[in-house]
Amino acid sequence: MEITAEQALEIVHHAVRKAHEIKVPVNIAVMDTGGHLKLFYRMEDAYLGSIDIAIGKARTSMLFRMNSEGVGKFLDPEKRTFGMVNTNGGLVAFPGGMPVYRQGDVVAYIGVSGGSLEEDFTIATAGSNG
């Protein structure tokens, strides 16, 4: 199932609503299942440096079909795979990127950056579950 533009707007709408609720300006990226950017939204006063991070979180989630922080578990130096962060054009392996499911299927990936790790995760979850 491929995400439509309207579905991407709905995902962003739910994420932005949560961001306003907790008063955190963020950047939000929505990618389709092929890893192509479907929609990007930068809230007023969101950090410019977080644009690439939001996209990177969505991309990392897409590449490994899991939450971005799940990929971070592989990067622990004790696991001896810490160099993996430099693969695939660079991975962003902390909270804020996740798959978006509809009717049990992954239809997109969302990445959020601009707040704390917990805030980014909360906002991405709101978008994903919307």
Phi and psi in degrees as a GROMACS rama.xvg file:
@    title "Ramachandran Plot"
@    xaxis  label "Phi"
@    yaxis  label "Psi"
@TYPE xy
-96.6417  141.892  GLU-2
-74.8805  140.435  ILE-3
-93.7176  165.085  THR-4
-60.9672  -37.8862  ALA-5
-65.8025  -39.3628  GLU-6
-65.6169  -40.2152  GLN-7
-62.3117  -40.964  ALA-8
-62.3233  -38.9473  LEU-9
-64.5226  -41.8438  GLU-10
-60.0091  -48.7961  ILE-11
-63.3515  -41.1166  VAL-12
-56.4052  -47.265  HIS-13
-66.3882  -38.556  HIS-14
-66.4422  -44.0711  ALA-15
-64.2003  -39.7501  VAL-16
-58.4858  -44.6314  ARG-17
-66.1049  -40.6755  LYS-18
-61.379  -42.2182  ALA-19
-64.9598  -40.6632  HIS-20
-59.1305  -41.4662  GLU-21
-98.0408  5.47573  ILE-22
59.8786  51.114  LYS-23
-130.15  113.045  VAL-24
-77.2587  127.37  PRO-25
-135.125  168.483  VAL-26
-103.688  139.431  ASN-27
-130.098  125.275  ILE-28
-116.004  136.163  ALA-29
-121.924  123.369  VAL-30
-112.688  149.195  MET-31
-78.7499  177.876  ASP-32
-69.355  -13.9833  THR-33
-89.8785  -0.584171  GLY-34
86.2523  16.6978  GLY-35
-96.6659  137.714  HIS-36
-63.9889  121.83  LEU-37
-95.7463  -40.0565  LYS-38
-155.754  139.455  LEU-39
-130.227  138.226  PHE-40
-136.389  125.44  TYR-41
-113.586  116.358  ARG-42
-70.8129  156.837  MET-43
-56.2025  135.419  GLU-44
71.5736  7.45061  ASP-45
-69.0989  144.694  ALA-46
-63.8196  132.16  TYR-47
-63.7428  -34.9799  LEU-48
-65.9505  -15.7648  GLY-49
-87.4461  -7.27182  SER-50
-58.8374  -54.9711  ILE-51
-63.9679  -32.5247  ASP-52
-67.1822  -43.5436  ILE-53
-60.4076  -46.4211  ALA-54
-63.3953  -41.1497  ILE-55
-63.5801  -37.1181  GLY-56
-65.6558  -44.1802  LYS-57
-63.1167  -43.4737  ALA-58
-65.1586  -43.6421  ARG-59
-60.1644  -43.8846  THR-60
-60.565  -42.1278  SER-61
-65.525  -43.1884  MET-62
-63.2148  -31.9468  LEU-63
-114.236  2.85055  PHE-64
51.1377  43.088  ARG-65
-154.105  171.076  MET-66
-59.607  145.089  ASN-67
-58.8419  -36.1347  SER-68
-68.446  -23.6423  GLU-69
-64.6321  -35.829  GLY-70
-65.5681  -34.1828  VAL-71
-57.4952  -29.15  GLY-72
-63.7155  -28.2964  LYS-73
-77.1757  -17.5352  PHE-74
-90.5812  -0.15311  LEU-75
-59.6972  126.169  ASP-76
-53.8895  -29.2897  PRO-77
-68.3456  -21.0013  GLU-78
-83.2549  -9.85533  LYS-79
65.309  22.4151  ARG-80
-122.547  18.3259  THR-81
-61.2671  -24.0985  PHE-82
-68.8618  -11.888  GLY-83
-59.5771  -24.5394  MET-84
-59.6459  -25.0311  VAL-85
-90.3524  2.33954  ASN-86
-86.0795  166.864  THR-87
56.0119  31.1636  ASN-88
79.2508  10.9514  GLY-89
103.583  131.802  GLY-90
-109.398  147.99  LEU-91
-116.742  101.947  VAL-92
-111.254  48.6002  ALA-93
-134.111  168.328  PHE-94
-55.8664  144.962  PRO-95
130.294  -4.30468  GLY-96
-120.915  136.667  GLY-97
-162.739  158.203  MET-98
-69.6709  153.845  PRO-99
-113.764  120.472  VAL-100
-103.821  141.521  TYR-101
-137.684  124.568  ARG-102
53.9402  39.068  GLN-103
82.3935  -2.31931  GLY-104
-113.127  145.137  ASP-105
-74.3862  125.065  VAL-106
-113.643  -15.9221  VAL-107
-168.15  178.061  ALA-108
-135.515  139.74  TYR-109
-116.563  143.039  ILE-110
-131.954  133.547  GLY-111
-129.424  135.835  VAL-112
-149.009  145.056  SER-113
144.535  -21.6489  GLY-114
-110.437  -163.425  GLY-115
-70.2435  169.55  SER-116
-58.6212  -40.8808  LEU-117
-66.9059  -41.0976  GLU-118
-65.5932  -44.0426  GLU-119
-58.9845  -43.8768  ASP-120
-62.5563  -44.242  PHE-121
-61.7557  -43.8797  THR-122
-68.9158  -42.9597  ILE-123
-62.5459  -39.4994  ALA-124
-62.8428  -41.9454  THR-125
-61.172  -41.6167  ALA-126
-66.8288  -42.3356  GLY-127
-66.074  -39.8175  SER-128
-85.1783  -14.451  ASN-129
